[in-house]
């Protein structure tokens, strides 16, 4: 039996972990299209504060989101070591600016701990849960909750 089939049967799923500051976060790997190096973005007038701008990705205009600012943290100061995670959120592609991709995790639903009750409303809205893996605390981010204004497939 193949590894993929075995994981599917056991209910496992893969997440991609990344760093922002001294914290780790992760998103479902199925929403990730590619990971690329930092490319300076062209600023857009009247854009939300967390939007760094846009880049041309093979003919597609890709909005670049400063994920640290979107999550309520200090804004990123992009450097050559930063990466852009190109993700699909509903029907829209977005670039998520993060410091570095750190890992690919295979988990089951039992690995996901609920977000603590003392968390802020912002954290509860974006965080699907917390993973405690190998002495690491990794926040599972729900991309659809980060961008509620993006059209869904049903629209």
Secondary structure as UniProt FT lines:
FT   HELIX           3..10
FT   STRAND          13..20
FT   TURN            21..22
FT   STRAND          23..28
FT   HELIX           29..31
FT   STRAND          32..37
FT   TURN            45..46
FT   TURN            49..50
FT   STRAND          51..57
FT   TURN            58..59
FT   STRAND          60..66
FT   HELIX           67..70
FT   TURN            71..72
FT   TURN            80..81
FT   STRAND          83..89
FT   TURN            90..91
FT   STRAND          92..98
FT   STRAND          100..107
FT   HELIX           109..111
FT   STRAND          112..113
FT   TURN            117..118
FT   HELIX           121..126
FT   STRAND          127..133
FT   TURN            134..135
FT   STRAND          136..141
FT   HELIX           143..146
FT   TURN            147..149
FT   TURN            153..154
//
